[in-house]
Amino acid sequence: MSTVSTRDDIAQPRLPAGIWVLGFVSLLMDISSEIIHSLLPVYLLSVLGVGALTIGLIEGAAEATAQITKIFSGALSDYLGKRKMLAVLGYGLGAVTKPIFAVAPGVGWILTARLTDRVGKGIRGAPRDALVADLVPGSMRGAAYGLRQSLDTVGAFTGPLIAIGLMLLWANDYQAVFWVAVIPATLAVGLLVFGVHEPNRPVTEPRRNPISRIALRQLDRAYWWVVTLGAVFTLARFSEAFLLLRAESNGLAIAWMPIVMVTMNVAYALSAYPCGKLADRLNHQHLLMIGLCLLIIADIILALGEHWLWTLAGSVVWGLHMGMTQGLLATMVANAAPTSLRGTAFGFFNLVSGIALLIASVLAGLLWQYGGPALTFYAGAGFCVVTLTGLALRPSKDRPTQA
């Protein structure tokens, strides 16, 4: 006798509410950050007279600061057994730095605000990523990271849209637009404080230093392979600030400059969650190779295109690459690390990636200043080819973790 499956029998488990709340916290903070960051490179270039190399140094130093800070906050979250309070501290620090961009009289203040804001990002990043893994079973980690990243990226394109509207409305008044960014940042902190409940983690062994030699021995070769892979990927993908500079060099009006980030982040947001779900089912190495191919295509489009519409096209493919790879790399870190060292694992991963991002952004700035925009993107494509070749030659052993 045949049995008819009911909807409940075939229904997929749902992601916990805490994952959605963390996603909306990221969305609000990204709205705030991208209102500023979508205008900042052009503001530095056209108003403060800063060169491309200096912009590359500022962007690289800022992002490297965030990544380096993550190692300490991640380890501290493992030691304390608490992640939410560090996430609140990080988001709070990011919120209080936003007014500095509006009142900064020169590039020194901008650099200070950018670095301080990224310290806040570093403090919250690893504990938040570890908290995501704490809230879901292993079989749903790809979907959880994909959803959080997707909502985060909705904020990343909503922020530039708001910036465009306000720049047109207020006749390119940068400072007034920067003040608006304070509002969503404050809302993000409030939502995190009242909307996320951290699960209790049972204490099975005495508290110990998570970055001691004994503890770090638990991070095996599979984990360090993911760390190396993340660094190589970052070297092939420099700061998105150079997408904005490419649009400016191709004649896009200043008020419309944030449309580049909107375009990239729409593609990123639409692809992150589906790609995250794929990461729960398919071979991770193969998905990373597809992501590299997308980045090569994006670099070639951005190198060859001499109209701002080509910049938008390249930004779409760049965003698809981000959606394919960023949540996937986070899933691979979570799968490779023991629960008691998950924050530390994300911290080390982001430390190495941060150093790589600093190097990549400085090199991109040098190539741009002395060789032009096309050379910068050709070099990025070349590094992708080298990375892709290395992945293709390595035996594909990785499989999604269901535990």
N, C-alpha and C positions, 0 to 999 in steps of 0.2 A: 504494500500500500504506500503510495507516494505521500510525502509530507510537503505541505506548502509553507514556504518560509514567510514569516511575518516581518513587518518592517523593523521590529525590535531585534529580531534574530540577526538581521544583516546590517543593522545600524553600526556605524563606526563610532568608537569612543570620542567624546568631545574633549577639546582642550579645556583645562581649568580656567575659571574666571580670572585668576591671578595673572595668567599669561596675557589675557586681553587687556587687563588694567596696565600691566607693564608696557604693552604695546602702545596704549594711548598716552601714557606718561612720556614715552619716547617720541610719539607724534607731536605732542605739545612743545617739548623742549626743542625738537628739530625745527618746528615752525619758528620759534624764537631765534635759534641759531642761524637758520638759513635766511631769515629777513636781513640779518647782518652780513653773513658770509657771502651771499650771492651778489652783494654790492661792494664788499670790502676790497677785492683785488683791483677793481676799476677805480674805486675811491682813492686807493693808495697810488695808483698809476697816474690818474688824470687830475686829482686835486692836490695830493701831497708830493707829486713828482718823484715817486719811488720807482726804481728800475725793476726789470723782470727778475734779475738775480736776487735782489733784496726780497722781493715778494716770495720767491722760491725758498729763501732762507727762513722767512717768517713762517710760511706755511709748514715747511718741514720741521722747524723747531717746535711749533705749536703742536703738531700731531705727534711728534716724537715724545714731547713732554707728557701728553695724555697716555701714550702707550707705556712709557717707562713707569709712570705713577701706578699703573694697573698692577704691576707685580707686587707692590707693597700692600695695596688695598686688597688684592686677591688673597695674599698670604695671611693678612690680618683677619679676613673673614673666615678663613679656615681655622685659625687659632682660636678666635672667639666663638666659632660656631654660629655666628650671626652675620647675615648679609644685608638685610634691609636697612639697618641704621647707617651703614656706610654708603649705601645707594642714596639715602636721603641727604646725607652730608654732601655727596658729590653733586647731586642735582641742585641742592641749595646754593652751593658755591657758584655753580654755573649761572644761577638766577641773579645773584647779587652783583656779578661782574657785568651784566648786560648794560647798565647805565653808563659805564665807563666809555663805551664806544661812542655814545652820544655827546659826551662832554670832552673827549680827548682833544687836546690842542695840537698834537703832532704825532709822528710815527712812534716815538718812544712810549707814549701812553697806549697807543694801539697795540704795540708788541706786548706790553705788560698785561693789558686786558685779555689779549688772545692767549697768552701763556697761562694766565690764572684761570680763564675759562676752561682750558684744556686740562689743567690740574683737576678741576671738578669732574671733567669727563673721565679722567683716569681713575679717580677715586671711586666713581660709581660703576665703571665699565665691567671689571672682572667680577665683583660681587653680584651685579645684576645678571650677568651671563651665567654665573654658577647658580643663581637663584632660579633661573629658567629651568635648568637641568634638575634642580631639586623638586620642582613642582610637577614634573611629568615623568612617565615611564620612558625607558630607553627607546621603545618602539615608536614614540611620538616626538622624539627630540628634533628631528629634521623639520617637522611641521611646526613645532613650537618656535624654533629659531626663525623659520621662514615667516611665520605670522608676525612675530615681534619686529623683524626686519622690514616686513612689508608696511606695517603701520608706521614705523619709524620713517620710512621713505615717503609715505603719504605726507607726513609733516615736512619732509625735505623738499617736496615740490609745492606744497601749499605756501610755505614761507616765501619763496621767490615770487609766486603769484601775488601775494599781498604786497611784496616790495615793489613790483611793477606798478600795481594800481596806485600805491601811495606816491611813488616817484612821479607818475603822470599827474596825480591830483595836486601834489605839493611842489611841482616845478623843480624836481631834482634836489629837494632839501634832504640831504643824507641824514643830518642829525635828527630831524623830526621822525624820519622813518626808523632810525635806530631806537628811539624812545619807545616805539610801539612794541618792540621785541620783548620788553620787560613783562608784558601782560601774560602771554602764554607760558613763559618760564615760571612765573609765580603759580599759575594754575597747575603746572606739571608737578611741582613740589607738593602742593596740597593733595592732589590725587594719589600720589605715592604714599603719603603719610596715612591717609584714611582709607585707601582702597586696596592695599596689598597686605595680606596676612602671611607671614613667613611660617612654613611648616616646621614643626619641632624635629630636630635631628637628634636621635638617640646617641648618648655618649657611651661608647663601648671601650674606650681606652683613655689613659691619662692625656691631658692637654700637652702638646709639644710644639716646638718650633717647626712650622711647615717648610721652612727653607733651610733646615739643617741637612747635613750630608745624609744622615740615616733616612730622613723623610723623603728626600729627593730621589733616593734609589728606587722608590716605588714608581717613579715616572720612567717607563721602559722605552725601548728603542722605537716602538710604534708611535709613542707620543712625540719623541724628538724628531721623527721623520715629518710629522705634521707641522711642527715648529719650523723646520727647515723649509718645508713647502710653502708655508705662509710667508716667510721672508722673501723667498724667490718671487712669489706672486706680487708682493708689494714692490719689489725692485722694478718689475715690469709695468707697474701701474702707479705713476706719480700723482701728485695732488690734482684734484679736479679744478683748482684755480686756473690751470693752464687751458682748460676748456673755455673759461670766460675770456682769458687773454686772446685765445684764437678767434673767438667771436668778435672781439674788439678789433683785431687786426684785419678781419674780413668785413668790417664796415657796419656792424650792428649798432644801432643807436644806444646810448648809455641807458636811457630809461627802460629799454627792452632787454638789457643784458641778462637779468635773472631768468629769462625764458630758456636760456641754455640749461640751467640747473633744473628748471621745471621739466623740460623734455627728458633729460637724463633720469630724473627721479621718478617720473611716471613709468618709464620702462622698467626701472628698478623695482618699484612697488608692485607692478603687475606681475612680474616674473618671480619675485622672491618667495612667495608662499607656495606656488606650484612647484618651483624647483626644490624647495625645502621638503615637500612631500615626496618628490622623486628621490631625494637623498635617503629616505627611509626604506627605499625599495631597490635602488640601483647601485651599481658599482661607483664608489666615490671618485676613483682615479679617472674613470671615463668621463664623468661629469666635469671634473676639473679641466680635462683636455678640451672639451667643448667650450668651456668658459675662456680658455686661452685663445682658441680660434676666433671667438667673438671679439676679444680685445685686439687681436691682430687686424681684423677687418676694420674696427673702429679707428685704430691708429692710421691705417692707410687712407681712409676717408678723410680724416682730419688733416693729414699731411698734404693730400692732393687738392682738397676742396678750397677754392679761393673766394667763395661766397658764403655768407653767414648761414644760408640754408643747408650747405654741406656740413657746417659745424653742428647744426641741429641733428642732421642725419647721423653723423658720427657719435653724437651724444646719446642718441637712442640705442645704438649698438653697445656703447660703453655701459649704459644702464643695464642692458640685458646681461652683459658679462658680470656686473656686480650682483645681479639677482641670482645668477647661476652659482657664484662662488662664495659669497661672503657668509651666508647662513650655513652653507655646506662645510666650510672650514671650522666654524664654531661647533657644528655637530661632531666633526671629527675630533676636535679637542675634548669635548665632553665624553665621547665614547672611549677615548684613549686614556683618560685620567681616572684614578680612584676617587670615590665620592669625598673622602676626607681631604683630598688635595685638589679639588676641582677649581677653587678660587685661585690657588697658586699656579695651577696649570694654565689657566687663562691669563694670569699675570705674566708668566714667562713667555707665552706665545705672543702677547701684545708688546712686551719689551723688545723682543727680537724684530717683530714687524715694525715697531716704531723706529728703531735704528735704520732699518731698511728704507722706510718712508722718508726719513731725513736725507739719506744718501740719494734716493731717487729724485726727490724734489730739488735738491741742490744741483744735481747733474742736469736735470731738465732746465733749470734756470740758466745754467752756464751755456748749454746747447742753444737755448732760445736767444740769449743775449749775443752770442758770438756766431751762431750758425743759422738762426732764423727758426720760425715755427715748424716748418716742414721737417727739418733735421731732428727736432725734438721728438716728433711723433714717429718718424722712421726708426729712431733709436729704440723707442718703446716697442715697436713691432719686432725689431731684431732681437731684443731680449726675450720677448714672448716666444719667438721661434726656437731659441736656445732652450728655454724652459720646457717647451712642448716636446722637443726632441729628447730631453732627459726623461720626461714622463713616459714617452712612448717606448724607450729602451728599458725602463724598469718593469719587471714582472708585475702584473696587476693582481695583487692579493687582497686588496681591501674589499670588505663587504659591510653593508650596514649592520650596526649592532642592535640587537633586539632586547638585550638584557636591561 
